[in-house]
C-alpha cells in the first residue's frame, strides 16, 4: 500500500508544481488571476472495521484567486482597468466571454476590440448621445466627421464703466473709436461651419444708466430679410449698476441680405447680456461664449470611470458613442478559464449579471491603465521549493518501500 500512497503523493506534488509553474509563467500576463491547489486526504475502511487507514492524497480543487492586481499606466485611452468587481464582456459570433485583461483598440471598421479581435460589449448611444440601456451591442465609434452646428445662442458678461461720458462723435461709426465707448466680439459659425465675427459696440447715452448696443456682422451692418439695417438695441441699468432691461434679444442674419453669408442657412442668434453690469471700474469682459462650432475630425477617445465612451474631435467637441458594460457572477470560482485571458460562464458560476461600472457591486473603470497579474512571484518561488521538497519526500517513500520489499524477497 505504501507504493500507492507514495505515488498519490508524487501525483499531488506534480499537480502542485504544474499550478505554481503556470502562475510563474503568467506573472506578467495582464488580467491573469493566480490559482492554488487544494488537496484532500484519502482513507480506506472495511466493513465492520474499527479504524480507517490512510491511502494517500488527491487533488480536491484548483481554486482561482480573484484579488486585485496592481495598476500599470499606459498612454492608450482604450487600455482599461477594472478597480473592484466585474469583468469586461467580449463577443465572437454571438458567444460571450469575460475577461479582466483591458487591452482594447479600434479595428479597421472602428469597432472596439480586444487583442484577440473580440468585440467589446456595451450599451449603444443614439444620435443625441443618449445611452440606450437594456441590450448589449458591439461598441463602435462613428467614422463620420462631427458636422458643423450653427450658432444659435450667444452669452456675454461684462462691466460697462459708469464713469464713461457720452462719445464726442454723435453718429456711430465702427471705424471711429470716438463714436463708441467699448467693444467686444464673438466668433460665431454658420450652418456649414464657416467662422464669422459678431461685434458689439457700446455707446453711453445721454439718458442716465442707459447704453446703446450697435451690432456688426463681419464688419458690416446686419440687414433684416427686407434689407433694412438692424442698427442697435438699448440696455438700461438701475442705480446700483444692475441690468434693468434689454438683456436678451434675437439677432436675425438672413443669408439673402447679408453678403458674408453665401449658400448657407439663415442665422438667428439669441443674445443674452443678462450678466452685464455698470459699475465705476474699467470695462472688463468676463464671459463671451456661443454654441456653434465648425466640423471636426476624430482625434481621440475618452472613457469615464462609469464606462461612458466619448469620441473627441478637432473642433474641441465630444460625442457619446456608448457605455461599456461589466458583468459579475454569484460565484467567481465557478468560471471556467478558456485561454487568451478569457473565462466562460458555467452552472457553478451562475448566470452573469450585467451593469454599468460604479453601480451596485460593479467596480469603476480607469482609462489608460491595465491590471497587472495578481501573481506574487516571491510567494510562488517559495511554494515552488516546497512542492519540490514534497515531491522528493514522496519519492523517498517509494524508494524506502522498494528497499523493504527487496529485503523481504531476500529473506524468502
Secondary structure, 3 states (H helix, E strand, C coil): CHHHHHHHHHHHHHHHHHHHHHHHHCCCCCCCCCEEEEEEEEEECCCCCCCCEEEEEEEEEEEECCCCCCEEECCCCCCEEEECCCEEEEEECCEEEEECCCCEEECCCCEEEECCCCEEEEEEECCCCCEEEEEEEECECCCCCECCECCCEEEEEEEEECCCCCCCCCCCCCCCHHHCCEEEEEEEECCCCCEEEEEEEEEECCCCCEEEEEEEECCECCECCCCCECCEEEEEECCCCEEEECCEEEEEECCCCCCCCCCCCCEEEEEECCCCEEECCCCEEEEEEECCECCECEEEEEECCCCEEEEEECCCCEEEEEEEEEEECCCHHHCEEEECCEEECCCCCCCCEEEECCCCCCCEEEECEEECCCCCHHHHHHHHHHHHHHHHHHHHHHHHHHHHHHHHHHHC
